[in-house]
Amino acid sequence: MPNGLRRQGNEVSSHRSSRPEENMTKEAMKSGDKKKSSNRKYDDSSKRPHKGPVTHNKKQQKSPGNKQEKSNEPVWSKSKKKRMRGLKAKQAKRDASASAPSESPHVTNIQEDNTTEPNKQSQTMSTLQKSFQDRLSGSRFRVLNEELYTQPSWEAFQKFQANPELFDQYHAGYRKQTEQWPTNPVHVILQKIQSYSSQSKSKTPLVIADFGCGDAEIAQRLRDDTTFRVHSFDLVAKSELVTACDMSKVPLESQTVDLAVFCLSLMGTNLADFVREAFRVLKPTGQLFVAEVRSRFESKESKDDLLEHFLQAMEKLGFTCRKTDRKNKMFFLMEFEKNGKKPDPKLEYTAKACIYKRR
């Protein structure tokens, strides 16, 4: 056999004979690695956490008491654990802020601001209380208003004298009503008075009698003007400018007044007595101004029937209407003068009561 073939055969045989040894060596190395790794696993089993309930960490092994406590704890889901951690963190913050408020100037500033700013709840309560108070005031005004229109003046005078607070309650509601009107009738009458005074040739002060003056606004506006002298009358005297009395019997001498005024004050079942009293105190050339709510002298069927009845009654009471101002949608303004006739002492007249609607 040639040497070349013999060498190749020997190399092949030697190569084949060396493979089992290498394979055995590799397998031995692998088995050795597995043993080492298993030993590591065994050695590190205490370090690596396991899902099983048997294994515990080193801290638990060192403190058996701790181990017993944790074994008694309920098993919670991850979401519940997360929620509990959040609650504990919030509680810790609250405890820290409560135990050391001086260490947190921001919290102190907020507390100081809360003492100065009103609480939202208190604001809501105050709004509700105000609304309730307004309703109560409006309801009380409507009751008193109806009573004043449906009873004689002497009964109203006795009632308000015994309970002066009723006067305040009534006029508080009255002011709220007239504030909603486009024009206040008192202001229109004041303009009429100024115009009448400028046309008068008398050198003496113009004497005015305000029947049912309320807040006595006419007297207050003209008190510093020496060309006027105002007598104000109502059921209760709330200031030194007002004389408390029954409107059918005012403490004035006969024929001493230049102008008499009834501004939304022809109230009561005996309003004819008021007109007769105004006739008594007015001079022969005196004038009477009457401002009244339109609804008292207008009806759905006719706008003039009730007004005509009133003007006819005024004729019998000694007054003739010389002018009626219908410009304002809320009230009439009528100007009267004496007609030279004596008032009918037996005439009784009651106009339709003015009942304010609930708002």
Buried (B, 14 or more C-beta within 10 A) or exposed (E): EEEEEEEEEEEEEEEEEEEEEEEEEEEEEEEEEEEEEEEEEEEEEEEEEEEEEEEBEEEBEEEEEEBEEEEEEEEEEEEEEEEEEEEEEEEEEEEEEEEEEEEEEEBEEEEEEEEEEEEEEEEEEEEEEEEEEEEEBBEBBBBBBBBBBBBBBBBBBEBBBEEEEBBEBBBEBBEBBBEEEEBBBBEBBBEBBBEBBEEBEEEEBBBBBBBBBBBBBBBBBBEEEEBBBBBBBBBBBBEEBBBBBBBBBBEBEEEBBBBBBBBBBBBBBBBBBBBBBBBBBBBEEBBBBBBBBBBBBBEEEEEEEBBEBBBEBBBBBBBBBEEEEEEBEBBBBBBBBBBEEEBBEEEEBBBBBBBBEEE
